[in-house]
Structures are given as structure tokens and as C-alpha cells.
Amino acid sequence: MWLLWLGVALIILKLLEVSVFATLSWWWIAAVMALAMFWFEVVERRLGLDKKKAFDEMEAHKKKRIKDALEANKARRGVR
């Protein structure tokens, strides 16, 4: 993710013509963005990081559902 933020920062600095970045070639910025794309499309998938995040979210939702069901069950028992 930091590569993507670096690319965005370089684009902003280039467009605002700040210091050294005014003369920076667009190829450097394109290279950083290409590396970010390579990371998200290839490396992250190979390491399984995209699936891990989805699995963690699903697991958290499952735990919340179980907790809510147990609390509802306790509340029903208390009413009787």
C-alpha cells in the first residue's frame, strides 16, 4: 500500500512543481505505480494476503453472530 501512496505523492509533487520533483521524469512515477500494480496483482495473490483479509472479516462476522445469538438466548431464558 505504501507504494501506491508514494506514487500518488510523487504525482502531486510533480504537478505542483515542488523542488526536485518538478524535473523528475514521469517514467519514475510510472515505475512506482507499475510496482504497486505488480504487488497488488501478483505478489499479494501469491502470498494469499487478499484471501486472508476476506477470511478474517468473515471470521469476525461469524463470531459476532454467535455472540448475538447467545445473548438473545440468555435474554429469552431470563424472560420465562
N, C-alpha and C positions, 0 to 999 in steps of 0.2 A: 504494500500500500504506500510505503514511503516513496517508492519510485514514481508512482502516479502523482503524489503531492509535489515531488521535486520537479517533475515535468510541467505541472501547472504553474509552479512558482517561476520556473525559467521562462515560460511563455509570457507571464505577466511582467517580469522584469525586462524581457526583450521588447515588449510592446510599449512599456513606459520609458524605454531607453535609459535605464539606470546603469551608470558607471560602465563597467567592462561588458555587461550584458548587451549593451547597445550594438557592439561589434561582434557579438557571438554569432556564429553561423547557425542557421536553422537546422543543419544536419545534426548538431549536438543535441538539440532539443528533440528532434525526431528519433535519435538513437535512444534517448532516455525513455521516450514514450513507447518505442518498439520493445525495449527491455521490459517495461511494465506489462505490455500486452503479452509478451512471451511468458512472463511469470504467471499471469492470471490464466492463460490458456493452456500452458503446458506443464510447468513445474507444479503449480498448485494442484492440478488434477492428478499428476503422478504421485504426489505425496498424500493425496486423499484429503487435503485440507478443506476442499469445498464440501465434501460429504460429511466430514467431521462436524462442521458448523451446523449443518442441517440436522444431523443426528442429535447434537447437543440441544438444539432448540426443541426438537421433538421429545426428547427425554425430559426436559424441564416442563413441557406442557403436560406430559403423562403424569409426572409427579404431582403437579398442581391439581389435575383431575382426580387423582387418587385421594389427595388430602381433602379436597372439597367433598368428595363422596363420603369419606369417613366422618367429617364434621357434620354433614347432613344426616348421616345415620345416627350419630350421637344425639343430635337435636331431636330426631324422631323418637328415640328411646326415652329421652327426658320428658317428652310431652305425655306419654302414656301413663 
